[in-house]
């Protein structure tokens, strides 16, 4: 099996370490190479934009496509923006940036892969999402986080649409969206006082669960939104 991982943060790095320990073939694309990983298996992806994605996928103009592509790219906050707690705090700029970081990469990957795939291609595209973007669970989620949650809902819709398109164009390929749960990563650092420590998972423990889940998939799973156990979640 060969893997392409997008995003070198907490879970992206943990996935690369786990794959290295399993002796699998992998390439990690992200803003920095995590410690202890082989630089030969790293591609610097500094920006989430079309030029950067095009540069990455030129690697596959001559090389074989990976069996599994895992997109861990996501944005909850940055140095200038925190999640909105009131509707008055929503701005078109931050909503747009959230959509570009949380929803667009999945579609960009789908487009880049589609240009290189054939009817016989066998490939899985997995994108990490969040139950906070589920319309069916919206009433259970106490936090507002407008831009984050709306962009994750857009990601989920994009995943459903892409799965339906690939079922026609590339019936051997599949699309899966996974909610891994809360993880102890820098993304959650500003909110740790608000989170039960028992809910924060170590990315190093999440990584093998995610890889085992992906190894168990068949075409019937394509187009689903699931947790780490493979249980369906409401869209």
C-alpha positions, 0 to 999 in steps of 0.5 A: 500500500502507498499513501499520500498524507496532506497536512503535517500537523499533529495527526498528519505527523502521527500517521507518517510515523505509524506508516514508517513503523509498518514499513509502508510507502508514504509521502507527507505534504505539509508546511514542515517536516515533523521530527524523526521522519525521512526527508525523502518522504516529505514534500513542502506544501506551504500554502493551500492554493491551486499552485501548491497542489499542482506542484505536488501532483506533478510528482504523479505525472510519471509515478503511480498514484497512491492507494490511499490519500488522507487529507488532514488539513483544517483550520479552527483559528489562527493568530488573528481569529478565534472561533466566533461566539456570536453572529456579530463576530462573523466576517466574510474574510474569515468565513472565506478563509475557513472555507478555503482551508476546510472545504476546498482542499478536498475538492482540489484533491478530487480534481487533481486525482481525477485528472490522473485516474482511469476507469480502472483506478483503485484509490481511496480519498479520506478527508477528516471532518468534524461532527460539529459540521453535521446538520443532524447534530447541530442542536446538540453542539453548544458552541457557535463557531460559525465559520468553522462549522459552516465550512465543515458542513460544506466539506461534508456536502462536497464529499457526498457529491464527489463520491457520487461522481466517482461512482460513475467515473471511477467505480473502483475508487472511493471517498470517505469522510471521518470524524476522528474526535478531539485530539491533543494538538495545537489546534485545541491549545486555546480551549483546553480549559474548556475541554474535559482532559479525558476527551483529548486523544493522543494523535499517536493512538488515533493514527493506527485506528484510522489506518486500520479503518481505511484498510477495512473499507469496501465500495459500499462505504464510499460516500459515508461519514463515519467515526473511527470505528466505522460507525455511520454519523449523521450528515 
